[in-house]
């Protein structure tokens, strides 16, 4: 069997090599560019979306209740 320590050392060396390489700079630049692009878009967070979905669901429930009450009042009047 191959020694576990060998894999740990290899992993550490690979991580160090990637951290010191131009690929790391490219990753940072790409992330910054994407963040800048997303900030220009009209996007909302998932949390904001979920809150608005709950508000909309409650509004729909209230609308359905009001429609039912209006229908009952119209029947009484007729």
Backbone as XML, in Angstrom:
<?xml version="1.0"?>
<chain id="A" units="angstrom">
  <residue number="1" name="UNK">
    <atom name="N" x="0.842" y="-1.192" z="0.000"/>
    <atom name="CA" x="0.000" y="0.000" z="0.000"/>
    <atom name="C" x="0.879" y="1.244" z="0.000"/>
  </residue>
  <residue number="2" name="UNK">
    <atom name="N" x="0.353" y="2.294" z="-0.633"/>
    <atom name="CA" x="1.078" y="3.554" z="-0.696"/>
    <atom name="C" x="0.796" y="4.333" z="0.589"/>
  </residue>
  <residue number="3" name="UNK">
    <atom name="N" x="1.815" y="4.952" z="1.072"/>
    <atom name="CA" x="1.743" y="5.664" z="2.338"/>
    <atom name="C" x="0.815" y="6.884" z="2.239"/>
  </residue>
  <residue number="4" name="UNK">
    <atom name="N" x="-0.038" y="7.067" z="3.253"/>
    <atom name="CA" x="-0.961" y="8.205" z="3.302"/>
    <atom name="C" x="-0.185" y="9.517" z="3.362"/>
  </residue>
  <residue number="5" name="UNK">
    <atom name="N" x="0.930" y="9.506" z="4.019"/>
    <atom name="CA" x="1.748" y="10.718" z="4.147"/>
    <atom name="C" x="2.205" y="11.207" z="2.771"/>
  </residue>
  <residue number="6" name="UNK">
    <atom name="N" x="2.491" y="10.283" z="1.872"/>
    <atom name="CA" x="2.910" y="10.644" z="0.515"/>
    <atom name="C" x="1.843" y="11.496" z="-0.167"/>
  </residue>
  <residue number="7" name="UNK">
    <atom name="N" x="0.576" y="11.059" z="-0.062"/>
    <atom name="CA" x="-0.522" y="11.795" z="-0.683"/>
    <atom name="C" x="-0.721" y="13.156" z="-0.023"/>
  </residue>
  <residue number="8" name="UNK">
    <atom name="N" x="-0.567" y="13.223" z="1.284"/>
    <atom name="CA" x="-0.702" y="14.500" z="1.972"/>
    <atom name="C" x="0.377" y="15.483" z="1.526"/>
  </residue>
  <residue number="9" name="UNK">
    <atom name="N" x="1.615" y="15.001" z="1.401"/>
    <atom name="CA" x="2.706" y="15.858" z="0.951"/>
    <atom name="C" x="2.488" y="16.310" z="-0.492"/>
  </residue>
  <residue number="10" name="UNK">
    <atom name="N" x="2.053" y="15.395" z="-1.331"/>
    <atom name="CA" x="1.790" y="15.720" z="-2.729"/>
    <atom name="C" x="0.677" y="16.754" z="-2.840"/>
  </residue>
  <residue number="11" name="UNK">
    <atom name="N" x="-0.383" y="16.582" z="-2.078"/>
    <atom name="CA" x="-1.493" y="17.523" z="-2.080"/>
    <atom name="C" x="-1.030" y="18.901" z="-1.619"/>
  </residue>
  <residue number="12" name="UNK">
    <atom name="N" x="-0.235" y="18.933" z="-0.583"/>
    <atom name="CA" x="0.283" y="20.204" z="-0.082"/>
    <atom name="C" x="1.140" y="20.919" z="-1.110"/>
  </residue>
  <residue number="13" name="UNK">
    <atom name="N" x="1.994" y="20.168" z="-1.800"/>
    <atom name="CA" x="2.860" y="20.767" z="-2.822"/>
    <atom name="C" x="2.044" y="21.274" z="-4.007"/>
  </residue>
  <residue number="14" name="UNK">
    <atom name="N" x="1.029" y="20.531" z="-4.400"/>
    <atom name="CA" x="0.177" y="20.968" z="-5.507"/>
    <atom name="C" x="-0.591" y="22.240" z="-5.140"/>
  </residue>
  <residue number="15" name="UNK">
    <atom name="N" x="-1.110" y="22.279" z="-3.930"/>
    <atom name="CA" x="-1.835" y="23.470" z="-3.489"/>
    <atom name="C" x="-0.919" y="24.689" z="-3.455"/>
  </residue>
  <residue number="16" name="UNK">
    <atom name="N" x="0.297" y="24.485" z="-2.999"/>
    <atom name="CA" x="1.263" y="25.577" z="-2.941"/>
    <atom name="C" x="1.627" y="26.050" z="-4.351"/>
  </residue>
  <residue number="17" name="UNK">
    <atom name="N" x="1.801" y="25.106" z="-5.254"/>
    <atom name="CA" x="2.147" y="25.468" z="-6.632"/>
    <atom name="C" x="1.023" y="26.259" z="-7.295"/>
  </residue>
  <residue number="18" name="UNK">
    <atom name="N" x="-0.223" y="25.865" z="-7.062"/>
    <atom name="CA" x="-1.367" y="26.574" z="-7.643"/>
    <atom name="C" x="-1.503" y="27.960" z="-7.014"/>
  </residue>
  <residue number="19" name="UNK">
    <atom name="N" x="-1.270" y="28.060" z="-5.712"/>
    <atom name="CA" x="-1.397" y="29.345" z="-5.027"/>
    <atom name="C" x="-0.369" y="30.346" z="-5.542"/>
  </residue>
  <residue number="20" name="UNK">
    <atom name="N" x="0.785" y="29.883" z="-5.969"/>
    <atom name="CA" x="1.845" y="30.773" z="-6.434"/>
    <atom name="C" x="1.874" y="30.926" z="-7.952"/>
  </residue>
  <residue number="21" name="UNK">
    <atom name="N" x="0.899" y="30.382" z="-8.644"/>
    <atom name="CA" x="0.925" y="30.390" z="-10.104"/>
    <atom name="C" x="0.063" y="31.519" z="-10.668"/>
  </residue>
  <residue number="22" name="UNK">
    <atom name="N" x="0.242" y="31.814" z="-11.936"/>
    <atom name="CA" x="-0.623" y="32.813" z="-12.589"/>
    <atom name="C" x="-2.089" y="32.392" z="-12.612"/>
  </residue>
  <residue number="23" name="UNK">
    <atom name="N" x="-2.347" y="31.111" z="-12.488"/>
    <atom name="CA" x="-3.737" y="30.638" z="-12.471"/>
    <atom name="C" x="-4.493" y="31.249" z="-11.292"/>
  </residue>
  <residue number="24" name="UNK">
    <atom name="N" x="-3.814" y="31.439" z="-10.186"/>
    <atom name="CA" x="-4.448" y="32.030" z="-8.999"/>
    <atom name="C" x="-4.829" y="33.488" z="-9.293"/>
  </residue>
  <residue number="25" name="UNK">
    <atom name="N" x="-3.931" y="34.218" z="-9.939"/>
    <atom name="CA" x="-4.230" y="35.598" z="-10.313"/>
    <atom name="C" x="-5.386" y="35.656" z="-11.294"/>
  </residue>
  <residue number="26" name="UNK">
    <atom name="N" x="-5.413" y="34.732" z="-12.235"/>
    <atom name="CA" x="-6.507" y="34.676" z="-13.198"/>
    <atom name="C" x="-7.832" y="34.436" z="-12.476"/>
  </residue>
  <residue number="27" name="UNK">
    <atom name="N" x="-7.823" y="33.544" z="-11.503"/>
    <atom name="CA" x="-9.042" y="33.242" z="-10.758"/>
    <atom name="C" x="-9.531" y="34.493" z="-10.020"/>
  </residue>
  <residue number="28" name="UNK">
    <atom name="N" x="-8.620" y="35.208" z="-9.372"/>
    <atom name="CA" x="-9.006" y="36.426" z="-8.654"/>
    <atom name="C" x="-9.580" y="37.455" z="-9.613"/>
  </residue>
  <residue number="29" name="UNK">
    <atom name="N" x="-8.916" y="37.644" z="-10.752"/>
    <atom name="CA" x="-9.386" y="38.614" z="-11.741"/>
    <atom name="C" x="-10.738" y="38.216" z="-12.323"/>
  </residue>
  <residue number="30" name="UNK">
    <atom name="N" x="-10.915" y="36.921" z="-12.583"/>
    <atom name="CA" x="-12.186" y="36.444" z="-13.130"/>
    <atom name="C" x="-13.321" y="36.657" z="-12.129"/>
  </residue>
  <residue number="31" name="UNK">
    <atom name="N" x="-13.045" y="36.383" z="-10.869"/>
    <atom name="CA" x="-14.065" y="36.586" z="-9.840"/>
    <atom name="C" x="-14.440" y="38.063" z="-9.726"/>
  </residue>
  <residue number="32" name="UNK">
    <atom name="N" x="-13.433" y="38.929" z="-9.752"/>
    <atom name="CA" x="-13.701" y="40.364" z="-9.669"/>
    <atom name="C" x="-14.510" y="40.837" z="-10.867"/>
  </residue>
  <residue number="33" name="UNK">
    <atom name="N" x="-14.172" y="40.355" z="-12.038"/>
    <atom name="CA" x="-14.895" y="40.735" z="-13.251"/>
    <atom name="C" x="-16.338" y="40.262" z="-13.201"/>
  </residue>
  <residue number="34" name="UNK">
    <atom name="N" x="-16.555" y="39.035" z="-12.766"/>
    <atom name="CA" x="-17.924" y="38.514" z="-12.653"/>
    <atom name="C" x="-18.721" y="39.277" z="-11.604"/>
  </residue>
  <residue number="35" name="UNK">
    <atom name="N" x="-18.094" y="39.568" z="-10.466"/>
    <atom name="CA" x="-18.782" y="40.323" z="-9.414"/>
    <atom name="C" x="-19.192" y="41.694" z="-9.924"/>
  </residue>
  <residue number="36" name="UNK">
    <atom name="N" x="-18.311" y="42.339" z="-10.682"/>
    <atom name="CA" x="-18.621" y="43.646" z="-11.238"/>
    <atom name="C" x="-19.782" y="43.543" z="-12.234"/>
  </residue>
  <residue number="37" name="UNK">
    <atom name="N" x="-19.766" y="42.517" z="-13.063"/>
    <atom name="CA" x="-20.855" y="42.322" z="-14.023"/>
    <atom name="C" x="-22.177" y="42.047" z="-13.348"/>
  </residue>
  <residue number="38" name="UNK">
    <atom name="N" x="-22.171" y="41.212" z="-12.324"/>
    <atom name="CA" x="-23.407" y="40.893" z="-11.609"/>
    <atom name="C" x="-23.952" y="42.112" z="-10.874"/>
  </residue>
  <residue number="39" name="UNK">
    <atom name="N" x="-23.057" y="42.971" z="-10.378"/>
    <atom name="CA" x="-23.525" y="44.150" z="-9.642"/>
    <atom name="C" x="-24.264" y="45.110" z="-10.560"/>
  </residue>
  <residue number="40" name="UNK">
    <atom name="N" x="-23.987" y="45.082" z="-11.863"/>
    <atom name="CA" x="-24.674" y="45.954" z="-12.817"/>
    <atom name="C" x="-26.051" y="45.416" z="-13.191"/>
  </residue>
  <residue number="41" name="UNK">
    <atom name="N" x="-26.279" y="44.139" z="-12.967"/>
    <atom name="CA" x="-27.567" y="43.530" z="-13.292"/>
    <atom name="C" x="-28.569" y="43.792" z="-12.179"/>
  </residue>
  <residue number="42" name="UNK">
    <atom name="N" x="-29.815" y="43.731" z="-12.496"/>
    <atom name="CA" x="-30.873" y="43.936" z="-11.517"/>
    <atom name="C" x="-31.227" y="42.583" z="-10.890"/>
  </residue>
  <residue number="43" name="UNK">
    <atom name="N" x="-30.366" y="42.114" z="-10.005"/>
    <atom name="CA" x="-30.536" y="40.802" z="-9.386"/>
    <atom name="C" x="-30.896" y="40.954" z="-7.914"/>
  </residue>
  <residue number="44" name="UNK">
    <atom name="N" x="-31.549" y="39.941" z="-7.374"/>
    <atom name="CA" x="-31.855" y="39.902" z="-5.947"/>
    <atom name="C" x="-31.243" y="38.646" z="-5.353"/>
  </residue>
  <residue number="45" name="UNK">
    <atom name="N" x="-31.048" y="38.691" z="-4.053"/>
    <atom name="CA" x="-30.514" y="37.511" z="-3.375"/>
    <atom name="C" x="-31.614" y="36.468" z="-3.243"/>
  </residue>
  <residue number="46" name="UNK">
    <atom name="N" x="-31.229" y="35.264" z="-2.944"/>
    <atom name="CA" x="-32.203" y="34.182" z="-2.763"/>
    <atom name="C" x="-33.112" y="34.492" z="-1.583"/>
  </residue>
  <residue number="47" name="UNK">
    <atom name="N" x="-32.536" y="35.069" z="-0.541"/>
    <atom name="CA" x="-33.317" y="35.414" z="0.648"/>
    <atom name="C" x="-34.395" y="36.453" z="0.304"/>
  </residue>
  <residue number="48" name="UNK">
    <atom name="N" x="-34.021" y="37.475" z="-0.451"/>
    <atom name="CA" x="-34.989" y="38.487" z="-0.863"/>
    <atom name="C" x="-36.084" y="37.869" z="-1.731"/>
  </residue>
  <residue number="49" name="UNK">
    <atom name="N" x="-35.694" y="36.973" z="-2.628"/>
    <atom name="CA" x="-36.661" y="36.301" z="-3.493"/>
    <atom name="C" x="-37.647" y="35.482" z="-2.667"/>
  </residue>
  <residue number="50" name="UNK">
    <atom name="N" x="-37.138" y="34.722" z="-1.701"/>
    <atom name="CA" x="-38.010" y="33.892" z="-0.871"/>
    <atom name="C" x="-38.984" y="34.738" z="-0.054"/>
  </residue>
  <residue number="51" name="UNK">
    <atom name="N" x="-38.504" y="35.870" z="0.467"/>
    <atom name="CA" x="-39.382" y="36.757" z="1.240"/>
    <atom name="C" x="-40.494" y="37.297" z="0.354"/>
  </residue>
  <residue number="52" name="UNK">
    <atom name="N" x="-40.148" y="37.754" z="-0.848"/>
    <atom name="CA" x="-41.160" y="38.289" z="-1.756"/>
    <atom name="C" x="-42.134" y="37.208" z="-2.209"/>
  </residue>
  <residue number="53" name="UNK">
    <atom name="N" x="-41.655" y="35.990" z="-2.356"/>
    <atom name="CA" x="-42.542" y="34.878" z="-2.718"/>
    <atom name="C" x="-43.558" y="34.633" z="-1.609"/>
  </residue>
  <residue number="54" name="UNK">
    <atom name="N" x="-43.126" y="34.740" z="-0.354"/>
    <atom name="CA" x="-44.045" y="34.574" z="0.774"/>
    <atom name="C" x="-45.075" y="35.703" z="0.817"/>
  </residue>
  <residue number="55" name="UNK">
    <atom name="N" x="-44.617" y="36.930" z="0.575"/>
    <atom name="CA" x="-45.526" y="38.077" z="0.550"/>
    <atom name="C" x="-46.571" y="37.890" z="-0.550"/>
  </residue>
  <residue number="56" name="UNK">
    <atom name="N" x="-46.132" y="37.465" z="-1.713"/>
    <atom name="CA" x="-47.050" y="37.244" z="-2.826"/>
    <atom name="C" x="-48.056" y="36.133" z="-2.505"/>
  </residue>
  <residue number="57" name="UNK">
    <atom name="N" x="-47.590" y="35.062" z="-1.888"/>
    <atom name="CA" x="-48.497" y="33.961" z="-1.533"/>
    <atom name="C" x="-49.572" y="34.449" z="-0.560"/>
  </residue>
  <residue number="58" name="UNK">
    <atom name="N" x="-49.168" y="35.264" z="0.420"/>
    <atom name="CA" x="-50.135" y="35.789" z="1.389"/>
    <atom name="C" x="-51.131" y="36.726" z="0.695"/>
  </residue>
  <residue number="59" name="UNK">
    <atom name="N" x="-50.635" y="37.545" z="-0.222"/>
    <atom name="CA" x="-51.525" y="38.453" z="-0.952"/>
    <atom name="C" x="-52.533" y="37.663" z="-1.778"/>
  </residue>
  <residue number="60" name="UNK">
    <atom name="N" x="-52.106" y="36.576" z="-2.378"/>
    <atom name="CA" x="-53.029" y="35.737" z="-3.154"/>
    <atom name="C" x="-54.105" y="35.127" z="-2.264"/>
  </residue>
  <residue number="61" name="UNK">
    <atom name="N" x="-53.697" y="34.699" z="-1.058"/>
    <atom name="CA" x="-54.667" y="34.133" z="-0.119"/>
    <atom name="C" x="-55.702" y="35.187" z="0.269"/>
  </residue>
  <residue number="62" name="UNK">
    <atom name="N" x="-55.239" y="36.393" z="0.562"/>
    <atom name="CA" x="-56.153" y="37.468" z="0.938"/>
    <atom name="C" x="-57.091" y="37.820" z="-0.222"/>
  </residue>
  <residue number="63" name="UNK">
    <atom name="N" x="-56.564" y="37.839" z="-1.425"/>
    <atom name="CA" x="-57.390" y="38.134" z="-2.597"/>
    <atom name="C" x="-58.473" y="37.071" z="-2.770"/>
  </residue>
  <residue number="64" name="UNK">
    <atom name="N" x="-58.111" y="35.821" z="-2.597"/>
    <atom name="CA" x="-59.096" y="34.739" z="-2.725"/>
    <atom name="C" x="-60.186" y="34.883" z="-1.660"/>
  </residue>
  <residue number="65" name="UNK">
    <atom name="N" x="-59.798" y="35.241" z="-0.428"/>
    <atom name="CA" x="-60.789" y="35.438" z="0.634"/>
    <atom name="C" x="-61.714" y="36.603" z="0.311"/>
  </residue>
  <residue number="66" name="UNK">
    <atom name="N" x="-61.140" y="37.700" z="-0.191"/>
    <atom name="CA" x="-61.957" y="38.864" z="-0.543"/>
    <atom name="C" x="-62.902" y="38.561" z="-1.703"/>
  </residue>
  <residue number="67" name="UNK">
    <atom name="N" x="-62.431" y="37.813" z="-2.688"/>
    <atom name="CA" x="-63.299" y="37.437" z="-3.809"/>
    <atom name="C" x="-64.467" y="36.586" z="-3.317"/>
  </residue>
  <residue number="68" name="UNK">
    <atom name="N" x="-64.189" y="35.724" z="-2.375"/>
    <atom name="CA" x="-65.244" y="34.869" z="-1.813"/>
    <atom name="C" x="-66.270" y="35.715" z="-1.060"/>
  </residue>
  <residue number="69" name="UNK">
    <atom name="N" x="-65.794" y="36.685" z="-0.284"/>
    <atom name="CA" x="-66.708" y="37.556" z="0.461"/>
    <atom name="C" x="-67.555" y="38.411" z="-0.480"/>
  </residue>
  <residue number="70" name="UNK">
    <atom name="N" x="-66.950" y="38.935" z="-1.533"/>
    <atom name="CA" x="-67.699" y="39.740" z="-2.506"/>
    <atom name="C" x="-68.776" y="38.881" z="-3.162"/>
  </residue>
  <residue number="71" name="UNK">
    <atom name="N" x="-68.433" y="37.654" z="-3.517"/>
    <atom name="CA" x="-69.420" y="36.763" z="-4.141"/>
    <atom name="C" x="-70.579" y="36.488" z="-3.188"/>
  </residue>
  <residue number="72" name="UNK">
    <atom name="N" x="-70.280" y="36.300" z="-1.886"/>
    <atom name="CA" x="-71.332" y="36.055" z="-0.903"/>
    <atom name="C" x="-72.226" y="37.283" z="-0.748"/>
  </residue>
  <residue number="73" name="UNK">
    <atom name="N" x="-71.614" y="38.471" z="-0.700"/>
    <atom name="CA" x="-72.392" y="39.704" z="-0.572"/>
    <atom name="C" x="-73.274" y="39.925" z="-1.802"/>
  </residue>
  <residue number="74" name="UNK">
    <atom name="N" x="-72.742" y="39.610" z="-2.983"/>
    <atom name="CA" x="-73.535" y="39.771" z="-4.204"/>
    <atom name="C" x="-74.718" y="38.820" z="-4.210"/>
  </residue>
  <residue number="75" name="UNK">
    <atom name="N" x="-74.528" y="37.603" z="-3.690"/>
    <atom name="CA" x="-75.641" y="36.638" z="-3.626"/>
    <atom name="C" x="-76.721" y="37.117" z="-2.666"/>
  </residue>
  <residue number="76" name="UNK">
    <atom name="N" x="-76.295" y="37.694" z="-1.531"/>
    <atom name="CA" x="-77.271" y="38.173" z="-0.563"/>
    <atom name="C" x="-78.092" y="39.327" z="-1.135"/>
  </residue>
  <residue number="77" name="UNK">
    <atom name="N" x="-77.434" y="40.169" z="-1.892"/>
    <atom name="CA" x="-78.094" y="41.337" z="-2.443"/>
    <atom name="C" x="-79.082" y="40.969" z="-3.537"/>
  </residue>
  <residue number="78" name="UNK">
    <atom name="N" x="-78.783" y="39.898" z="-4.234"/>
    <atom name="CA" x="-79.625" y="39.494" z="-5.361"/>
    <atom name="C" x="-80.910" y="38.842" z="-4.948"/>
  </residue>
</chain>
